[in-house]
Amino acid sequence: MQIILASASPRRHELLTAAGFSFTVYAPDIDETIAPGVRPKDAARELACQKAAAVAALYPGACVIAADTIVVVDGEILGKPADEADAARMLRQLSEREHTVITGVCMQKDTRRVAFAEQTQVQFYPLTDDEIARYVATGEPMDKAGAYGIQGRGAVLVKGIVGDFYNVMGLPTSAIRHLQSLQDS
């Protein structure tokens, strides 16, 4: 069965490859605006389902895997930063605090769909303005929810996590288990 990863994320690509899957990548172009008042878990899951549906329509019979990751602190959803100042603002907000990383996952084969949202708690060390400026200057925060990548230079910002590490990278390991159930059908 053909597997399509509906994502341009190199991290998701790495995770599926490491899990031994053979797949094709097709990143859909969808509006990722989150409506006001939508619960974060619902928002992440819905965005993943929109991506999966868009790609499933193009690849009948294929198993499409889509995901969307958001960071939530004090009820505020932190997406990808708009610019360096926004990235610095987000990192100051996360400094010495716990936040939640939510990845919505949707796997779709034709009209059959499995969707869920995984949560992981992440605790940051206290960050100085200089540390934030140096990290932002690397460019790493610019394409990541919450303005950091736990698998890269951002690893030194993280004091600890409770939950699935791979969820923080953008694809929870449980997605592999769900993918297998879709392949077997």
C-alpha positions as CSV (number, residue, x, y, z in Angstrom):
1,M,0.0,0.0,0.0
2,Q,1.2,3.5,-0.8
3,I,1.9,5.7,2.1
4,I,1.8,9.5,1.7
5,L,3.2,11.8,4.4
6,A,1.2,15.0,4.1
7,S,3.9,17.3,5.5
8,A,7.0,19.2,4.4
9,S,8.4,18.7,7.9
10,P,11.9,17.2,7.8
11,R,11.4,16.0,11.4
12,R,8.3,14.0,10.5
13,H,10.1,12.6,7.4
14,E,13.0,11.5,9.7
15,L,10.7,9.8,12.2
16,L,8.8,7.8,9.6
17,T,12.1,6.8,7.9
18,A,13.6,5.8,11.2
19,A,10.5,3.6,11.9
20,G,11.2,1.8,8.6
21,F,8.4,3.1,6.5
22,S,8.6,3.7,2.8
23,F,6.5,6.7,1.8
24,T,6.1,9.6,-0.5
25,V,5.9,13.2,0.6
26,Y,3.2,15.6,-0.6
27,A,2.7,18.7,1.4
28,P,-0.8,20.3,0.9
29,D,-1.3,24.0,0.9
30,I,-4.1,24.6,3.3
31,D,-5.2,27.6,5.4
32,E,-3.8,26.9,8.9
33,T,-5.7,29.7,10.6
34,I,-7.1,28.6,14.0
35,A,-10.6,30.1,14.7
36,P,-10.9,31.9,18.0
37,G,-12.2,29.9,20.9
38,V,-11.3,26.5,19.5
39,R,-9.7,24.2,22.1
40,P,-6.0,23.5,21.3
41,K,-6.4,19.7,21.0
42,D,-9.3,20.2,18.6
43,A,-7.4,22.7,16.6
44,A,-4.4,20.5,16.2
45,R,-6.5,17.5,15.3
46,E,-8.7,19.5,12.8
47,L,-5.7,21.0,11.0
48,A,-4.2,17.5,10.6
49,C,-7.5,16.2,9.2
50,Q,-7.7,19.0,6.8
51,K,-4.2,18.2,5.5
52,A,-5.0,14.5,5.3
53,A,-8.3,15.1,3.4
54,A,-6.6,17.4,0.9
55,V,-4.0,14.8,0.1
56,A,-6.3,11.7,0.2
57,A,-8.4,13.3,-2.5
58,L,-5.4,13.3,-4.8
59,Y,-4.2,9.7,-3.9
60,P,-7.1,7.3,-3.8
61,G,-6.3,4.1,-2.0
62,A,-3.2,5.5,-0.3
63,C,-2.7,5.7,3.4
64,V,-2.2,9.4,4.1
65,I,-0.5,10.6,7.4
66,A,-0.9,14.2,8.4
67,A,0.1,16.0,11.6
68,D,0.0,19.5,13.1
69,T,1.9,20.5,16.2
70,I,1.1,23.5,18.4
71,V,2.5,24.8,21.7
72,V,0.2,26.0,24.4
73,V,1.1,28.1,27.4
74,D,-1.4,29.8,29.7
75,G,-4.1,28.8,27.2
76,E,-2.4,30.7,24.4
77,I,-1.6,28.8,21.2
78,L,1.9,29.5,20.0
79,G,2.3,28.6,16.4
80,K,5.3,29.4,14.2
81,P,6.8,32.8,14.8
82,A,6.1,35.6,12.3
83,D,9.6,37.0,12.7
84,E,12.6,37.1,15.0
85,A,10.9,39.5,17.4
86,D,7.9,37.1,17.7
87,A,10.3,34.2,18.2
88,A,12.0,36.0,21.1
89,R,8.7,36.9,22.6
90,M,7.6,33.3,22.6
91,L,10.9,32.1,24.1
92,R,10.6,34.7,26.9
93,Q,7.1,33.4,27.5
94,L,8.3,29.8,27.8
95,S,11.3,30.6,30.0
96,E,11.4,28.8,33.3
97,R,7.8,27.5,32.6
98,E,6.0,24.4,31.8
99,H,4.0,24.3,28.5
100,T,2.1,21.7,26.5
101,V,3.0,20.5,23.1
102,I,0.0,19.0,21.2
103,T,0.3,17.1,18.0
104,G,-2.9,16.3,16.1
105,V,-2.5,13.3,13.9
106,C,-4.8,12.1,11.1
107,M,-4.4,9.0,9.1
108,Q,-6.8,8.7,6.2
109,K,-7.4,6.0,3.5
110,D,-10.1,7.1,1.1
111,T,-13.0,8.0,3.4
112,R,-11.8,6.0,6.5
113,R,-10.1,8.2,9.0
114,V,-8.3,7.8,12.4
115,A,-7.5,11.0,14.2
116,F,-6.2,11.8,17.7
117,A,-4.2,14.5,19.6
118,E,-1.2,13.6,21.7
119,Q,0.0,15.9,24.6
120,T,3.4,16.2,26.1
121,Q,4.4,18.5,29.0
122,V,7.7,20.4,28.5
123,Q,9.6,22.4,31.2
124,F,12.1,25.1,30.1
125,Y,15.2,26.3,32.0
126,P,15.3,30.1,32.8
127,L,16.5,31.9,29.7
128,T,18.4,35.2,29.6
129,D,17.8,37.7,26.9
130,D,21.3,37.0,25.6
131,E,20.5,33.2,25.3
132,I,17.3,33.9,23.6
133,A,19.0,36.3,21.1
134,R,21.7,33.8,20.3
135,Y,19.2,31.0,19.7
136,V,17.0,33.2,17.6
137,A,20.1,34.2,15.5
138,T,20.6,30.6,14.5
139,G,17.4,30.7,12.5
140,E,16.2,27.4,14.0
141,P,13.1,28.8,15.8
142,M,11.6,30.3,12.6
143,D,9.7,27.3,11.3
144,K,8.8,25.6,14.6
145,A,5.7,25.9,16.8
146,G,6.7,27.7,20.0
147,A,9.9,28.9,18.3
148,Y,12.1,25.9,19.3
149,G,13.2,22.5,18.2
150,I,13.8,20.0,20.9
151,Q,15.8,17.8,18.5
152,G,18.3,20.6,17.6
153,R,20.0,23.5,19.3
154,G,16.8,24.0,21.3
155,A,17.5,20.9,23.3
156,V,19.6,22.9,25.7
157,L,16.5,25.0,26.6
158,V,14.5,22.1,27.9
159,K,14.8,21.0,31.5
160,G,12.5,18.0,31.1
161,I,9.5,16.5,29.5
162,V,6.6,14.3,30.6
163,G,5.2,12.3,27.7
164,D,6.3,11.3,24.2
165,F,9.5,12.9,23.1
166,Y,8.7,12.3,19.5
167,N,5.4,14.2,20.0
168,V,7.4,17.3,20.7
169,M,9.4,16.7,17.5
170,G,6.0,16.6,15.6
171,L,4.9,13.0,15.2
172,P,4.0,10.9,18.3
173,T,5.2,7.3,18.2
174,S,1.6,6.1,18.7
175,A,1.0,7.3,15.1
176,I,3.0,4.3,13.9
177,R,0.8,1.9,15.7
178,H,-2.3,3.6,14.2
179,L,-0.8,3.6,10.8
180,Q,-0.3,-0.2,11.0
181,S,-4.0,-0.7,11.8
182,L,-4.9,1.3,8.7
183,Q,-2.4,-0.7,6.6
184,D,-3.9,-4.0,7.7
185,S,-7.4,-3.0,6.7
